[in-house]
Amino acid sequence: MPANKKYLTASPLQRTLKITAAIIGGYMVSTAFHQFLMLFLSKKEVYMTMHFSVYIMWAVLMIVAFLAKSGWKIWGWYLLASAVFFAPVLYQIINKQ
């Protein structure tokens, strides 16, 4: 049974933004989150669980990207979340030098 046309994204640009946000943005957020966790927890333990939890988190973020109304907004949220999670990691890297 085909999908109802009123629920599909009409604009090719919005569709492209949602697809790229789901694939690239979701992966950025999930890896930045796990790097953030490595600041506070044992790196070895986080790295071992990261093999599974990154893909689970990535799949959930992919679903969220397709549920969003606007591709621009979901890209904004994903970039903001990535920046928030990666900023302390970057700060630590800069201060070690």
FIKOLZA-1660 file (N, C-alpha, C; in steps of 0.1 Angstrom, whole numbers, plus 5000, padded with zeros to 4 digits):
% residues 97
   i   px   py   pz ch aa at
   1 5008 4988 5000  A  M  N
   1 5000 5000 5000  A  M CA
   1 5009 5012 5000  A  M  C
   2 5007 5021 4991  A  P  N
   2 5016 5033 4990  A  P CA
   2 5013 5043 5001  A  P  C
   3 5023 5051 5004  A  A  N
   3 5021 5061 5015  A  A CA
   3 5012 5072 5010  A  A  C
   4 5005 5078 5020  A  N  N
   4 4996 5089 5018  A  N CA
   4 5005 5102 5013  A  N  C
   5 5001 5108 5002  A  K  N
   5 5009 5119 4997  A  K CA
   5 5010 5131 5006  A  K  C
   6 5000 5133 5014  A  K  N
   6 5001 5145 5023  A  K CA
   6 5011 5144 5034  A  K  C
   7 5016 5132 5037  A  Y  N
   7 5027 5130 5047  A  Y CA
   7 5041 5130 5041  A  Y  C
   8 5042 5130 5028  A  L  N
   8 5055 5129 5021  A  L CA
   8 5061 5143 5020  A  L  C
   9 5074 5145 5020  A  T  N
   9 5080 5157 5018  A  T CA
   9 5080 5160 5003  A  T  C
  10 5075 5172 5000  A  A  N
  10 5073 5176 4985  A  A CA
  10 5086 5181 4979  A  A  C
  11 5093 5189 4987  A  S  N
  11 5105 5196 4982  A  S CA
  11 5117 5186 4981  A  S  C
  12 5124 5185 4970  A  P  N
  12 5136 5177 4969  A  P CA
  12 5147 5182 4978  A  P  C
  13 5148 5195 4980  A  L  N
  13 5158 5201 4989  A  L CA
  13 5156 5196 5003  A  L  C
  14 5143 5197 5008  A  Q  N
  14 5140 5192 5022  A  Q CA
  14 5143 5177 5023  A  Q  C
  15 5140 5169 5013  A  R  N
  15 5142 5155 5013  A  R CA
  15 5157 5152 5014  A  R  C
  16 5165 5160 5006  A  T  N
  16 5180 5158 5007  A  T CA
  16 5185 5162 5020  A  T  C
  17 5180 5173 5026  A  L  N
  17 5185 5178 5039  A  L CA
  17 5182 5167 5050  A  L  C
  18 5170 5161 5049  A  K  N
  18 5167 5151 5059  A  K CA
  18 5175 5139 5058  A  K  C
  19 5178 5135 5045  A  I  N
  19 5186 5123 5043  A  I CA
  19 5200 5125 5048  A  I  C
  20 5206 5137 5044  A  T  N
  20 5220 5139 5049  A  T CA
  20 5221 5142 5064  A  T  C
  21 5210 5148 5069  A  A  N
  21 5210 5149 5084  A  A CA
  21 5209 5136 5091  A  A  C
  22 5201 5127 5085  A  A  N
  22 5200 5114 5091  A  A CA
  22 5213 5106 5091  A  A  C
  23 5220 5106 5079  A  I  N
  23 5232 5098 5078  A  I CA
  23 5244 5105 5084  A  I  C
  24 5247 5117 5080  A  I  N
  24 5259 5124 5084  A  I CA
  24 5257 5130 5098  A  I  C
  25 5246 5137 5100  A  G  N
  25 5244 5144 5112  A  G CA
  25 5242 5135 5124  A  G  C
  26 5235 5124 5122  A  G  N
  26 5232 5114 5132  A  G CA
  26 5245 5108 5137  A  G  C
  27 5254 5105 5127  A  Y  N
  27 5267 5099 5130  A  Y CA
  27 5276 5108 5138  A  Y  C
  28 5275 5121 5134  A  M  N
  28 5283 5131 5141  A  M CA
  28 5279 5133 5155  A  M  C
  29 5266 5133 5158  A  V  N
  29 5261 5135 5172  A  V CA
  29 5265 5122 5180  A  V  C
  30 5263 5110 5174  A  S  N
  30 5265 5098 5182  A  S CA
  30 5280 5097 5186  A  S  C
  31 5289 5100 5176  A  T  N
  31 5303 5099 5179  A  T CA
  31 5308 5110 5189  A  T  C
  32 5303 5122 5187  A  A  N
  32 5306 5133 5196  A  A CA
  32 5302 5130 5210  A  A  C
  33 5290 5124 5211  A  F  N
  33 5285 5120 5225  A  F CA
  33 5294 5110 5232  A  F  C
  34 5299 5100 5224  A  H  N
  34 5308 5090 5230  A  H CA
  34 5321 5096 5233  A  H  C
  35 5326 5105 5225  A  Q  N
  35 5339 5112 5228  A  Q CA
  35 5337 5120 5241  A  Q  C
  36 5326 5126 5243  A  F  N
  36 5323 5133 5255  A  F CA
  36 5323 5124 5267  A  F  C
  37 5317 5112 5265  A  L  N
  37 5317 5103 5276  A  L CA
  37 5331 5098 5280  A  L  C
  38 5340 5098 5271  A  M  N
  38 5354 5093 5273  A  M CA
  38 5361 5103 5282  A  M  C
  39 5356 5115 5284  A  L  N
  39 5362 5125 5293  A  L CA
  39 5360 5121 5307  A  L  C
  40 5349 5115 5310  A  F  N
  40 5345 5112 5324  A  F CA
  40 5346 5098 5328  A  F  C
  41 5345 5089 5318  A  L  N
  41 5345 5074 5321  A  L CA
  41 5358 5068 5315  A  L  C
  42 5360 5056 5319  A  S  N
  42 5372 5049 5314  A  S CA
  42 5371 5048 5298  A  S  C
  43 5382 5052 5292  A  K  N
  43 5382 5052 5277  A  K CA
  43 5381 5038 5271  A  K  C
  44 5387 5029 5278  A  K  N
  44 5386 5015 5273  A  K CA
  44 5372 5010 5274  A  K  C
  45 5365 5013 5285  A  E  N
  45 5351 5008 5287  A  E CA
  45 5341 5015 5277  A  E  C
  46 5343 5028 5275  A  V  N
  46 5335 5035 5266  A  V CA
  46 5337 5030 5251  A  V  C
  47 5350 5028 5248  A  Y  N
  47 5353 5023 5235  A  Y CA
  47 5347 5009 5232  A  Y  C
  48 5347 5001 5242  A  M  N
  48 5342 4987 5240  A  M CA
  48 5327 4988 5238  A  M  C
  49 5320 4996 5246  A  T  N
  49 5305 4997 5244  A  T CA
  49 5301 5005 5232  A  T  C
  50 5311 5014 5228  A  M  N
  50 5308 5022 5216  A  M CA
  50 5305 5015 5203  A  M  C
  51 5311 5003 5202  A  H  N
  51 5309 4995 5190  A  H CA
  51 5294 4992 5188  A  H  C
  52 5287 4990 5198  A  F  N
  52 5272 4987 5197  A  F CA
  52 5264 5000 5199  A  F  C
  53 5267 5008 5209  A  S  N
  53 5258 5019 5212  A  S CA
  53 5258 5030 5202  A  S  C
  54 5269 5032 5195  A  V  N
  54 5269 5042 5184  A  V CA
  54 5259 5039 5173  A  V  C
  55 5258 5027 5170  A  Y  N
  55 5249 5023 5159  A  Y CA
  55 5234 5023 5164  A  Y  C
  56 5232 5020 5176  A  I  N
  56 5218 5021 5182  A  I CA
  56 5214 5036 5182  A  I  C
  57 5223 5044 5187  A  M  N
  57 5220 5059 5188  A  M CA
  57 5219 5065 5174  A  M  C
  58 5227 5060 5165  A  W  N
  58 5226 5065 5151  A  W CA
  58 5213 5062 5145  A  W  C
  59 5208 5050 5147  A  A  N
  59 5195 5046 5141  A  A CA
  59 5184 5054 5147  A  A  C
  60 5184 5057 5160  A  V  N
  60 5174 5065 5166  A  V CA
  60 5174 5079 5161  A  V  C
  61 5186 5084 5159  A  L  N
  61 5188 5098 5154  A  L CA
  61 5183 5098 5139  A  L  C
  62 5185 5088 5132  A  M  N
  62 5180 5087 5118  A  M CA
  62 5165 5088 5118  A  M  C
  63 5158 5081 5126  A  I  N
  63 5144 5081 5127  A  I CA
  63 5139 5095 5131  A  I  C
  64 5146 5101 5140  A  V  N
  64 5142 5115 5145  A  V CA
  64 5144 5125 5133  A  V  C
  65 5154 5123 5125  A  A  N
  65 5156 5132 5114  A  A CA
  65 5145 5131 5104  A  A  C
  66 5140 5119 5101  A  F  N
  66 5129 5118 5092  A  F CA
  66 5115 5122 5098  A  F  C
  67 5114 5123 5111  A  L  N
  67 5102 5127 5117  A  L CA
  67 5101 5142 5118  A  L  C
  68 5112 5149 5116  A  A  N
  68 5112 5164 5117  A  A CA
  68 5105 5170 5105  A  A  C
  69 5099 5182 5107  A  K  N
  69 5092 5189 5097  A  K CA
  69 5102 5196 5087  A  K  C
  70 5113 5201 5092  A  S  N
  70 5122 5208 5084  A  S CA
  70 5136 5202 5084  A  S  C
  71 5142 5201 5073  A  G  N
  71 5155 5196 5072  A  G CA
  71 5166 5206 5078  A  G  C
  72 5163 5219 5076  A  W  N
  72 5172 5229 5081  A  W CA
  72 5172 5228 5097  A  W  C
  73 5160 5227 5103  A  K  N
  73 5160 5226 5118  A  K CA
  73 5167 5214 5123  A  K  C
  74 5165 5203 5117  A  I  N
  74 5172 5191 5122  A  I CA
  74 5187 5192 5120  A  I  C
  75 5191 5198 5109  A  W  N
  75 5206 5200 5108  A  W CA
  75 5211 5210 5118  A  W  C
  76 5203 5220 5121  A  G  N
  76 5207 5229 5132  A  G CA
  76 5208 5222 5146  A  G  C
  77 5198 5214 5149  A  W  N
  77 5199 5207 5162  A  W CA
  77 5210 5197 5162  A  W  C
  78 5213 5190 5151  A  Y  N
  78 5224 5181 5151  A  Y CA
  78 5237 5187 5152  A  Y  C
  79 5239 5199 5145  A  L  N
  79 5252 5206 5146  A  L CA
  79 5254 5212 5160  A  L  C
  80 5243 5217 5166  A  L  N
  80 5244 5222 5179  A  L CA
  80 5247 5211 5190  A  L  C
  81 5241 5200 5189  A  A  N
  81 5244 5189 5198  A  A CA
  81 5258 5184 5196  A  A  C
  82 5263 5183 5184  A  S  N
  82 5276 5179 5181  A  S CA
  82 5286 5189 5187  A  S  C
  83 5283 5202 5185  A  A  N
  83 5292 5212 5191  A  A CA
  83 5293 5212 5206  A  A  C
  84 5281 5210 5212  A  V  N
  84 5280 5209 5227  A  V CA
  84 5288 5197 5232  A  V  C
  85 5287 5186 5226  A  F  N
  85 5294 5174 5231  A  F CA
  85 5309 5174 5227  A  F  C
  86 5312 5181 5216  A  F  N
  86 5326 5180 5212  A  F CA
  86 5335 5192 5218  A  F  C
  87 5328 5202 5222  A  A  N
  87 5335 5214 5228  A  A CA
  87 5344 5211 5239  A  A  C
  88 5340 5203 5249  A  P  N
  88 5349 5200 5260  A  P CA
  88 5361 5191 5256  A  P  C
  89 5358 5182 5246  A  V  N
  89 5369 5174 5241  A  V CA
  89 5379 5183 5234  A  V  C
  90 5375 5192 5226  A  L  N
  90 5384 5201 5219  A  L CA
  90 5391 5210 5229  A  L  C
  91 5385 5214 5239  A  Y  N
  91 5391 5222 5249  A  Y CA
  91 5402 5214 5256  A  Y  C
  92 5400 5202 5259  A  Q  N
  92 5410 5193 5265  A  Q CA
  92 5422 5191 5256  A  Q  C
  93 5419 5189 5243  A  I  N
  93 5430 5187 5233  A  I CA
  93 5439 5200 5232  A  I  C
  94 5432 5211 5231  A  I  N
  94 5440 5224 5230  A  I CA
  94 5448 5227 5242  A  I  C
  95 5443 5224 5254  A  N  N
  95 5451 5226 5267  A  N CA
  95 5462 5217 5269  A  N  C
  96 5462 5205 5262  A  K  N
  96 5473 5196 5264  A  K CA
  96 5486 5200 5257  A  K  C
  97 5484 5209 5247  A  Q  N
  97 5496 5213 5239  A  Q CA
  97 5503 5224 5245  A  Q  C
% end
